[in-house]
Amino acid sequence: MIRAVAALAACALFLVPVLTAPARVVAAVAGAGFVLAGAGVVAGWPQLVAAAAAMFVLAYATALALSPGGGHLVAAAGFGLSLLVLLQSADLARAARTASIGPGVARARLGAWAVLGGGALAAAMLGTVAAGGLAGLVPHAVAPLLTAAGALGVVLALGAIMIHGSRAARAWWARSGGA
């Protein structure tokens, strides 16, 4: 059941870039990602699924670069949620390879992903509305500095998450009797 969820996510990750910009290069890169995702989910190799995710992101970035109108907010949010669902469902399928995952577990994961997707979409829409309202207030000379400050904030936040995550992982490993 959970492998079917991963397969549906891989289908969505293939379709979003191809429908954004129907070019051969986009279809080829997305197709390679689709093959890697299928092989990774069936074999239970997280490295192949991670490589597939990278291929899908590359395909979507290429599609956005080739698309004359740019991207759409709902498509981008759907792409990000599908990427999350692919990675989490493939990891769950790998972790429970010999166990049977009942429909209750799959429903609970689907519900959590739906809530996360709705929240992400609402936050993206709120951010878009707020950015549109604030765009007229910012002088053009200051805009690149604000962009750089925002990028620095994102990098620092990701670094803090990674450091906290590695500390938590080491603490868990020590508690569980690891080396």
C-alpha positions in Angstrom: 0.0 0.0 0.0 2.7 2.5 1.0 4.7 1.6 -2.2 1.6 2.6 -4.2 1.7 6.0 -2.5 5.4 6.4 -3.4 4.5 5.4 -7.0 1.8 8.1 -7.2 4.1 10.7 -5.8 6.7 9.7 -8.5 4.0 10.1 -11.2 3.1 13.5 -9.9 6.8 14.5 -9.8 7.2 13.4 -13.4 4.1 15.2 -14.6 4.5 18.6 -13.0 7.8 19.5 -14.8 6.6 17.9 -18.1 3.3 19.9 -18.0 5.1 23.1 -17.0 7.4 23.0 -20.0 6.8 20.1 -22.5 10.4 19.9 -23.8 12.4 16.8 -24.5 15.2 17.6 -22.0 12.6 18.1 -19.2 10.9 14.8 -20.1 14.3 13.0 -20.3 15.5 14.2 -16.9 12.0 13.6 -15.3 11.9 10.2 -16.9 15.3 9.3 -15.5 14.0 10.4 -12.1 10.9 8.3 -12.5 13.0 5.2 -13.3 15.3 5.8 -10.4 12.4 6.3 -8.0 10.8 3.1 -9.2 14.0 1.1 -8.8 14.7 2.7 -5.4 11.2 2.0 -4.0 11.2 -1.6 -5.3 14.7 -2.4 -4.1 14.5 -0.5 -0.9 17.6 1.6 -1.6 17.2 5.1 -0.2 20.2 6.3 -2.3 18.3 5.7 -5.5 15.2 7.5 -4.2 17.4 10.5 -3.1 19.0 10.5 -6.6 15.5 10.4 -8.1 14.4 13.4 -6.0 17.5 15.3 -7.2 16.5 14.5 -10.8 13.0 15.6 -10.3 14.2 18.9 -8.8 16.5 19.4 -11.7 13.7 18.7 -14.2 11.4 21.2 -12.5 14.1 23.8 -12.3 14.8 23.3 -16.1 11.1 23.4 -16.8 10.7 26.7 -14.9 13.7 28.2 -16.8 12.2 27.1 -20.1 8.6 28.1 -19.3 7.8 31.6 -20.6 5.2 32.3 -17.9 7.1 30.9 -15.0 5.7 28.7 -12.4 2.4 28.6 -10.6 2.0 28.6 -6.8 -0.2 25.6 -6.6 2.0 23.5 -8.9 5.1 24.5 -6.9 3.4 23.6 -3.6 2.1 20.3 -5.1 5.6 19.5 -6.4 7.2 20.1 -3.0 4.5 18.0 -1.2 4.9 15.2 -3.7 8.7 15.3 -3.2 8.1 15.0 0.6 5.6 12.2 0.1 8.0 10.3 -2.2 10.9 10.5 0.2 8.9 9.7 3.4 6.8 6.9 1.8 9.9 5.2 0.3 11.7 5.4 3.6 8.6 3.9 5.4 8.4 1.2 2.8 12.1 0.4 3.3 11.9 0.4 7.1 8.8 -1.9 7.1 10.0 -4.1 4.3 9.2 -7.4 6.1 6.2 -6.0 8.0 2.7 -5.5 6.8 1.5 -1.9 6.8 -2.2 -1.8 7.3 -4.6 0.7 5.8 -4.8 2.6 9.1 -1.1 3.5 9.0 -1.3 4.6 5.3 -4.4 6.7 6.1 -2.7 8.3 9.0 0.3 9.2 6.9 -1.9 10.5 4.1 -3.8 12.6 6.5 -0.6 14.1 8.0 0.7 14.8 4.5 -2.6 16.5 3.5 -2.5 18.7 6.6 1.1 19.6 5.9 0.3 20.3 2.2 -2.7 22.5 3.2 -0.5 24.4 5.7 2.3 24.9 3.2 -0.1 26.1 0.5 -1.8 28.5 3.0 1.6 29.9 4.1 2.7 30.3 0.5 -0.4 32.2 -0.4 -0.1 34.4 2.7 3.5 35.1 1.8 2.6 36.0 -1.7 -0.1 38.4 -0.6 2.3 39.9 2.0 5.1 40.3 -0.6 2.8 41.9 -3.1 1.7 44.4 -0.5 5.2 45.2 0.7 6.8 45.4 -2.7 5.6 48.9 -3.3 7.1 50.1 0.0 10.7 48.8 -0.6 12.9 51.1 -2.7 14.6 49.4 -5.7 18.1 50.0 -4.3 17.3 48.1 -1.1 15.7 45.1 -2.7 19.0 43.2 -3.5 20.1 43.7 0.1 16.9 42.4 1.5 17.1 39.4 -0.8 20.6 38.6 0.3 19.6 39.0 4.0 16.7 36.6 3.4 19.0 34.0 1.7 21.4 34.3 4.6 18.6 33.8 7.1 17.5 30.6 5.2 21.0 29.2 5.2 21.5 30.0 8.9 18.1 28.4 9.7 19.0 25.3 7.8 22.4 25.1 9.5 20.7 25.4 12.9 18.3 22.6 12.0 21.1 20.4 10.8 23.1 21.0 14.0 20.1 20.4 16.2 19.2 17.3 14.3 22.7 15.9 14.5 22.9 16.6 18.3 19.5 14.9 18.7 20.6 11.9 16.6 23.9 11.5 18.7 21.9 11.7 21.9 19.5 9.1 20.7 22.3 6.9 19.6 24.0 7.2 23.0 20.7 6.4 24.8 20.1 3.3 22.7 23.4 1.8 23.5 25.2 2.6 20.3 29.0 2.9 20.0 
